[in-house]
Amino acid sequence: MQTSQIIDRRHLDFLLHDVLDVTALCRYPRFAEHGRETFTAALDLAQQIALEKFLPHNRKGDLVEPQMIDGKVQLIAEIGEAVSAFCEAGFMAALADGGRGGMQLPFVVTAACDGLFCTANPGTIAYPTLARAAANLLEVYASEEQKRLYMQPILDGRYFGTMCLSEPQAGSSLADLKTSARLQADGSYRISGAKMWISAGDHELGENIVHLVLARIEGAPAGVRGISLFIVPRWRVNADGTRGARNDVRLAGLNHKMGQRASVNTFLKFGENGDCAGYLVGQPHQGLAQMFHMMNEERIGVGLSAIQQAAASYQYALAYARERRQGRHPDQKDPATPAVALVEHADVRRMLLQQKCYAEGGQMLAYDAAVLVDRQHDPDAAVREQSHLLLELLTPIVKAWNSDYALRANDLAIQVFGGYGYTRDYPVEQCYRDNRINPIHEGTNGIQALDLLGRKALLDNGEALRILLQRIAATCAEAAADAELAGLAVQLSDAANLVRDTTQAAAKRMAAGAVREVLANAAHYLHLLGHVVVAWGWLRMALAARRALAAGGDADFHTGKVQACRFFFATELPQVALSARLVAGADDSAYAMRDSWF
Amino acid sequence: MQTSQIIDRRHLDFLLHDVLDVTALCRYPRFAEHGRETFTAALDLAQQIALEKFLPHNRKGDLVEPQMIDGKVQLIAEIGEAVSAFCEAGFMAALADGGRGGMQLPFVVTAACDGLFCTANPGTIAYPTLARAAANLLEVYASEEQKRLYMQPILDGRYFGTMCLSEPQAGSSLADLKTSARLQADGSYRISGAKMWISAGDHELGENIVHLVLARIEGAPAGVRGISLFIVPRWRVNADGTRGARNDVRLAGLNHKMGQRASVNTFLKFGENGDCAGYLVGQPHQGLAQMFHMMNEERIGVGLSAIQQAAASYQYALAYARERRQGRHPDQKDPATPAVALVEHADVRRMLLQQKCYAEGGQMLAYDAAVLVDRQHDPDAAVREQSHLLLELLTPIVKAWNSDYALRANDLAIQVFGGYGYTRDYPVEQCYRDNRINPIHEGTNGIQALDLLGRKALLDNGEALRILLQRIAATCAEAAADAELAGLAVQLSDAANLVRDTTQAAAKRMAAGAVREVLANAAHYLHLLGHVVVAWGWLRMALAARRALAAGGDADFHTGKVQACRFFFATELPQVALSARLVAGADDSAYAMRDSWF
């Protein structure tokens, strides 16, 4: 197995097996053919392709941006080669049924494989993972005929896919979508409208692109209740699966971004010539719920991709801090003594620990959520229901906390490199630029915060939050039995109580009508709950490390996990007190501000 | 006067006159010729040139990076035109004596003019401001002959200048500099060595470049005590001031950066052919102290430049938030109602208020420090001494707090724009990239934190800090008399006491030998003191606004200042409690981490 500076497989294996015990998923019939060996084989293969096919052109993909030439997108050849290797190895069908040629892997293992590609090259990996997400949606909602014509070719690596939500005038506000659909005699629809910010919206990587488009059937209700979902292929597809004529979808322009440049971002026009065929997925007016099937998966994906880029820049910074010798300790100024490695400076260790806490804590959060997706295959309905509720609650946190703190980690990695980190000769500045998209797309982090406090925290009468707090309490009980961790258990338990009390206070105020005043502090609530959930993850990692140490594990590696947990509890977790106070008291210092006062 | 989206002159005038009362400086003999009218004229002129000559090529300077062609730096023509306009208007000599053709402006007014250029184009303005800083150093330490040959041509806009400290192997560690100087029979020196990260290190903007180079005279002591300062001109200068032969200084390469691309950053080699002439400034082995004269001014400049770029992106975001209509309030989902402007969303106001607090609070901090520079012209020795001590204490905060929080403001500006903010069609992504250098150069923020806690806070037996706390107490006493602000006064007073107690606890531990353990938390101390000082600035702004309101001022504008102050005190100032606890308790969670545990 090829090794690389940027991938810490030992940590990933620790997370998946020692902490999350993903092999236990194999007791579900769906994953019965799998075991630790097949999981390891998949991860090894992903790692090999990531390092051999994705990593080498990560910088080139940034420098040589996609171009629109004669109405077509031109990408560097390496993107196509990498995507082909991904498809040939079967990763496009990693989640799909064996009967469809899929690997039938658990979502968490697939996510871990994806994570390795994201670490190596977040731009290139967007093409196949977006396509796979489209296939997953079709698997749930499309007809068998649609699956045969549009989904199977994606799984086979021949077609790609997109999700087309935003419009230039509507941005995040899906209620204001204007793209229209008119029913035709043959049961198909004519689509007309414009879609903005479409990742991988046009390219020549495969034979076709399956756009999943939100549009309003003529006469549909206004707002989000009148949105339907359509398959709109770039090329029409004949009944026998052969490619037909070009559909009336036009690439109207490219968006030129600060980072993530390898991943083409497009402005698309549908039906300029009145001849754009679309095919309704499922029932009319169900588009939003259907799209959110894909969207929720994408939000986990965004949180995962963001944090894997944090993991990459952390590994770069760590290697540099160990290699570069500079300066001396503050009480040791004798210039005759040799300079020490950067990592010997306490403040550099502080910056590395912050990165470690954000990156590894965010990975724990993302993979923990991914396991909840797999619990939908549990034979016990109660487990399925609890997992579903918890996943709903965690999804905005995975998306928003991870993308916020991943960027902080990227920022700190630059700081460890100093001036070199600011140059394009080192990779960390690209991580910082690439990663800046993640707090924005698939629902801005402000929208995630509103979703969390305005909806998810109160979901099913607060049941989702109760489940979370029960699980945190169970971890605290376990940690309380370990003298080394007992103090941390008390601290987390107090923080969990603060979450409970804060949520109740907010719910009470909202019930009394102060909805806007309370939601004005939603970002603080997300920070509160995010930090508590990540602290919970760190305590679970520390527990697993303590078990491993007791069993004669790697003293350095496992002690480092415990120390990182301590660091997070000392320097980060106490921040939640302020966030909780602002939410519980419905602080009005932003809400009361008026436009004219700025 | 041309107005622009990015310059909030009303705020700047409020700050300079209503809060800082800079016209009072005119009672000092040095500024006796000046008054509010001449200050306004200088600012108007700076604003006009900034908008007409600097702003228009800000993006082009980013896109068309300096190139090295045939050993020379090639810049876009607009940089030369802008710099010429700056020099012709007299800004290169803004600080200089009237007898040397200077404007003899106060430092704070010059800084405010510079700030307008930084807002418009931080890359291009670096060329003349670096040159001016070199001239300022020469004014203090150089001989009259050196001033005539090297300083006056800078003031006249004919020569430029640099500061050459870092070397490739030594980075921030000046004790390890290796560049050498050998005395020649004519009293000059032969310089030999390599210097890295030299901004404006080579270009064709003027007739010559005066490099100020740190080097060791042969036989000098090791470490920082053996460093001397030399004038090393790019072209030798004859005794009559005419240009002589090319000196042995070679442009060895350019650094390609993430941002600040218009400002060329170079790698220079001195004396490769054994013929690099350098001229000692002042006495041997005094180079570090001399360079720190320039460096301290540069650190104020970095903090100012950083925060002015935050002010720019804040203004862009504010204008966009007022113009762009999207979505509805969380309790108002009827799609038939019109979408509201972004600024109507409470979370967007939260993001704008954070930007306002960071940008305007950081400006207050920087200009307040700039006034202390001018107090060196006070006839009262006690005022000079107190101002000097306070300036020493505030300098690392101006540099580090401003550059850290300016970046957060840039980040929030992108978030307000959403996807558009991530594209190169809008200016905020460039602000974010340009500004990322500021926590790194002129001493990383980690080094600023060590300087603050390890040296400045304890300076003169803690006298500098005592002066600061006295002034804060005076502001609190004034605010306590205003019922609207009394609660904030109590809060700031408590925070100031926390600073005092925390510093005493840290000093006690250090005196007991735990120097490294305490300094491991220096970054937290900088956050503590930075937030307290910025809160102090906000309370002073709120007081000035309340006075203006009482006198019938602009209700909207001045109420906004009070509200921003409230916001900072509600959401930011309470964060210091954790920072103080970590410092006072000498938290060891980073210090105890070992390299092998990562």
Interface residues (C-beta under 8 A of the other chain):
Chain A: S166 A170 G171 S172 S173 A175 D176 M196 W197 A222 G223 V224 N255 H256 K257 M258 G259 L318 R322 Q326 G327 R328 H329 P330 D331 K333 D334 P335 A336 A339 A341 V343 E344 H345 A346 D347 V348 R349 R350 M351 L352 L353 K356 L407 D411 I414 Q415 G418 G419 G421 Y422 T423 R424 D425 E429 Y432 R433 R436 I437 P439 I440 H441 T444 N445 G446 A449 L450 G454 V515 R516 L519 A520 A522 A523 H524 D556 F557 T559 G560 Q563 A564 R566 F567 A570 T571 P574 Q575 L578 R581 L582 D587 S589 A590 Y591 A592 M593 R594 D595 S596 W597 F598
Chain B: S166 A170 G171 S172 S173 A175 D176 M196 W197 A222 G223 V224 N255 H256 K257 M258 G259 L318 R322 Q326 G327 R328 H329 P330 D331 K333 D334 P335 A336 A339 A341 V343 E344 H345 A346 D347 V348 R349 R350 M351 L352 L353 K356 L407 D411 I414 Q415 G418 G419 G421 Y422 T423 R424 D425 E429 Y432 R433 R436 I437 P439 I440 H441 T444 N445 G446 A449 L450 G454 V515 R516 L519 A520 A522 A523 H524 D556 F557 T559 G560 Q563 A564 R566 F567 A570 T571 P574 Q575 L578 R581 L582 D587 S589 A590 Y591 A592 M593 R594 D595 S596 W597 F598
